[in-house]
Amino acid sequence: MADEIEWTPEKIKALREHMGLTQKALGEELGMRQQTISEWETGMYRPRRSTSRYLKLVAERAGFVYHVEGKEPGGESNQD
């Protein structure tokens, strides 16, 4: 999918902190265990595709600024 975000450990933690949530609270928001959030933030595991899409929706709802690889935050391509 062209506009899919790669949810790195840093982006997941930044989203959680932007929302002012603990790992447990973010897990509850997503229907996940706190341990799963911790594993994402440490890089042990990555979110599955369906969870990545949900994370994107949560991020947009929270006003979290991120960018898709190869695009600037406004959606403009930075590749020639």
PyRosetta script that sets phi, psi and omega in degrees:
from pyrosetta import init, pose_from_sequence

init()
pose = pose_from_sequence("MADEIEWTPEKIKALREHMGLTQKALGEELGMRQQTISEWETGMYRPRRSTSRYLKLVAERAGFVYHVEGKEPGGESNQD")
pose.set_psi(1, 129.6)
pose.set_omega(1, -171.9)
pose.set_phi(2, -64.9)
pose.set_psi(2, -35.1)
pose.set_omega(2, -175.9)
pose.set_phi(3, -104.2)
pose.set_psi(3, 22.9)
pose.set_omega(3, -179.8)
pose.set_phi(4, -78.4)
pose.set_psi(4, 139.7)
pose.set_omega(4, -178.6)
pose.set_phi(5, -90.9)
pose.set_psi(5, 140.7)
pose.set_omega(5, 170.9)
pose.set_phi(6, -90.4)
pose.set_psi(6, 108.3)
pose.set_omega(6, -177.8)
pose.set_phi(7, -82.8)
pose.set_psi(7, 95.1)
pose.set_omega(7, 177.3)
pose.set_phi(8, -78.6)
pose.set_psi(8, 162.8)
pose.set_omega(8, 176.3)
pose.set_phi(9, -54.7)
pose.set_psi(9, -38.8)
pose.set_omega(9, -178.9)
pose.set_phi(10, -66.0)
pose.set_psi(10, -41.0)
pose.set_omega(10, 179.7)
pose.set_phi(11, -67.4)
pose.set_psi(11, -39.0)
pose.set_omega(11, 179.9)
pose.set_phi(12, -64.8)
pose.set_psi(12, -45.4)
pose.set_omega(12, 179.4)
pose.set_phi(13, -65.2)
pose.set_psi(13, -41.1)
pose.set_omega(13, 179.2)
pose.set_phi(14, -62.8)
pose.set_psi(14, -40.5)
pose.set_omega(14, 177.2)
pose.set_phi(15, -61.9)
pose.set_psi(15, -48.0)
pose.set_omega(15, -179.1)
pose.set_phi(16, -59.2)
pose.set_psi(16, -46.2)
pose.set_omega(16, -179.5)
pose.set_phi(17, -67.2)
pose.set_psi(17, -37.3)
pose.set_omega(17, 176.4)
pose.set_phi(18, -58.8)
pose.set_psi(18, -38.3)
pose.set_omega(18, -179.4)
pose.set_phi(19, -80.8)
pose.set_psi(19, -8.4)
pose.set_omega(19, -179.8)
pose.set_phi(20, 70.7)
pose.set_psi(20, 32.1)
pose.set_omega(20, -176.1)
pose.set_phi(21, -109.9)
pose.set_psi(21, 152.7)
pose.set_omega(21, 169.3)
pose.set_phi(22, -81.0)
pose.set_psi(22, 169.2)
pose.set_omega(22, 175.1)
pose.set_phi(23, -59.2)
pose.set_psi(23, -40.1)
pose.set_omega(23, 180.0)
pose.set_phi(24, -63.2)
pose.set_psi(24, -44.7)
pose.set_omega(24, -178.7)
pose.set_phi(25, -66.1)
pose.set_psi(25, -40.2)
pose.set_omega(25, 176.8)
pose.set_phi(26, -65.1)
pose.set_psi(26, -39.8)
pose.set_omega(26, 176.4)
pose.set_phi(27, -59.1)
pose.set_psi(27, -42.6)
pose.set_omega(27, 178.0)
pose.set_phi(28, -64.4)
pose.set_psi(28, -39.6)
pose.set_omega(28, 178.1)
pose.set_phi(29, -60.6)
pose.set_psi(29, -37.7)
pose.set_omega(29, -176.6)
pose.set_phi(30, -94.7)
pose.set_psi(30, -5.9)
pose.set_omega(30, -176.6)
pose.set_phi(31, 75.0)
pose.set_psi(31, 31.6)
pose.set_omega(31, -178.2)
pose.set_phi(32, -121.1)
pose.set_psi(32, 167.8)
pose.set_omega(32, 174.9)
pose.set_phi(33, -82.4)
pose.set_psi(33, 154.1)
pose.set_omega(33, 175.5)
pose.set_phi(34, -57.8)
pose.set_psi(34, -37.6)
pose.set_omega(34, -179.3)
pose.set_phi(35, -60.5)
pose.set_psi(35, -37.7)
pose.set_omega(35, 178.6)
pose.set_phi(36, -63.6)
pose.set_psi(36, -44.4)
pose.set_omega(36, 178.4)
pose.set_phi(37, -61.1)
pose.set_psi(37, -43.5)
pose.set_omega(37, 178.2)
pose.set_phi(38, -60.2)
pose.set_psi(38, -43.2)
pose.set_omega(38, 179.7)
pose.set_phi(39, -64.3)
pose.set_psi(39, -36.0)
pose.set_omega(39, 175.8)
pose.set_phi(40, -66.3)
pose.set_psi(40, -44.6)
pose.set_omega(40, -175.8)
pose.set_phi(41, -69.9)
pose.set_psi(41, -25.2)
pose.set_omega(41, 177.6)
pose.set_phi(42, -91.4)
pose.set_psi(42, -7.0)
pose.set_omega(42, 179.6)
pose.set_phi(43, 84.4)
pose.set_psi(43, 7.6)
pose.set_omega(43, 179.0)
pose.set_phi(44, -64.0)
pose.set_psi(44, -41.2)
pose.set_omega(44, 177.9)
pose.set_phi(45, -137.0)
pose.set_psi(45, 164.5)
pose.set_omega(45, 175.5)
pose.set_phi(46, -118.2)
pose.set_psi(46, 152.0)
pose.set_omega(46, 176.9)
pose.set_phi(47, -62.9)
pose.set_psi(47, 144.9)
pose.set_omega(47, 174.9)
pose.set_phi(48, -70.5)
pose.set_psi(48, 166.2)
pose.set_omega(48, -176.2)
pose.set_phi(49, -56.0)
pose.set_psi(49, -46.7)
pose.set_omega(49, -178.6)
pose.set_phi(50, -64.4)
pose.set_psi(50, -37.9)
pose.set_omega(50, 177.9)
pose.set_phi(51, -69.7)
pose.set_psi(51, -35.8)
pose.set_omega(51, 177.4)
pose.set_phi(52, -60.9)
pose.set_psi(52, -40.3)
pose.set_omega(52, 178.4)
pose.set_phi(53, -64.9)
pose.set_psi(53, -40.4)
pose.set_omega(53, 179.3)
pose.set_phi(54, -67.6)
pose.set_psi(54, -40.4)
pose.set_omega(54, 176.1)
pose.set_phi(55, -58.2)
pose.set_psi(55, -40.3)
pose.set_omega(55, 178.4)
pose.set_phi(56, -60.9)
pose.set_psi(56, -44.4)
pose.set_omega(56, 178.9)
pose.set_phi(57, -63.4)
pose.set_psi(57, -43.4)
pose.set_omega(57, 178.7)
pose.set_phi(58, -62.1)
pose.set_psi(58, -43.3)
pose.set_omega(58, -180.0)
pose.set_phi(59, -62.0)
pose.set_psi(59, -44.7)
pose.set_omega(59, 179.8)
pose.set_phi(60, -64.5)
pose.set_psi(60, -41.3)
pose.set_omega(60, 178.8)
pose.set_phi(61, -63.1)
pose.set_psi(61, -34.3)
pose.set_omega(61, -178.5)
pose.set_phi(62, -84.4)
pose.set_psi(62, -3.8)
pose.set_omega(62, -178.4)
pose.set_phi(63, 72.9)
pose.set_psi(63, 26.4)
pose.set_omega(63, -179.5)
pose.set_phi(64, -77.5)
pose.set_psi(64, 127.0)
pose.set_omega(64, -178.8)
pose.set_phi(65, -91.5)
pose.set_psi(65, 121.4)
pose.set_omega(65, 176.6)
pose.set_phi(66, -142.8)
pose.set_psi(66, 172.7)
pose.set_omega(66, 173.3)
pose.set_phi(67, -137.3)
pose.set_psi(67, 152.6)
pose.set_omega(67, 178.6)
pose.set_phi(68, -82.4)
pose.set_psi(68, 138.2)
pose.set_omega(68, 179.4)
pose.set_phi(69, -52.7)
pose.set_psi(69, 127.1)
pose.set_omega(69, 179.9)
pose.set_phi(70, 91.4)
pose.set_psi(70, -2.8)
pose.set_omega(70, 179.5)
pose.set_phi(71, -132.2)
pose.set_psi(71, 150.6)
pose.set_omega(71, 174.3)
pose.set_phi(72, -80.8)
pose.set_psi(72, 162.2)
pose.set_omega(72, -178.1)
pose.set_phi(73, -52.2)
pose.set_psi(73, -30.5)
pose.set_omega(73, 179.5)
pose.set_phi(74, -80.7)
pose.set_psi(74, 1.5)
pose.set_omega(74, 179.6)
pose.set_phi(75, 94.5)
pose.set_psi(75, -1.0)
pose.set_omega(75, 179.5)
pose.set_phi(76, -78.3)
pose.set_psi(76, 138.8)
pose.set_omega(76, 178.5)
pose.set_phi(77, -72.6)
pose.set_psi(77, 138.0)
pose.set_omega(77, 175.4)
pose.set_phi(78, -109.4)
pose.set_psi(78, 15.5)
pose.set_omega(78, 177.5)
pose.set_phi(79, -106.2)
pose.set_psi(79, 140.3)
pose.set_omega(79, 178.6)
pose.set_phi(80, -91.9)
pose.dump_pdb("model.pdb")
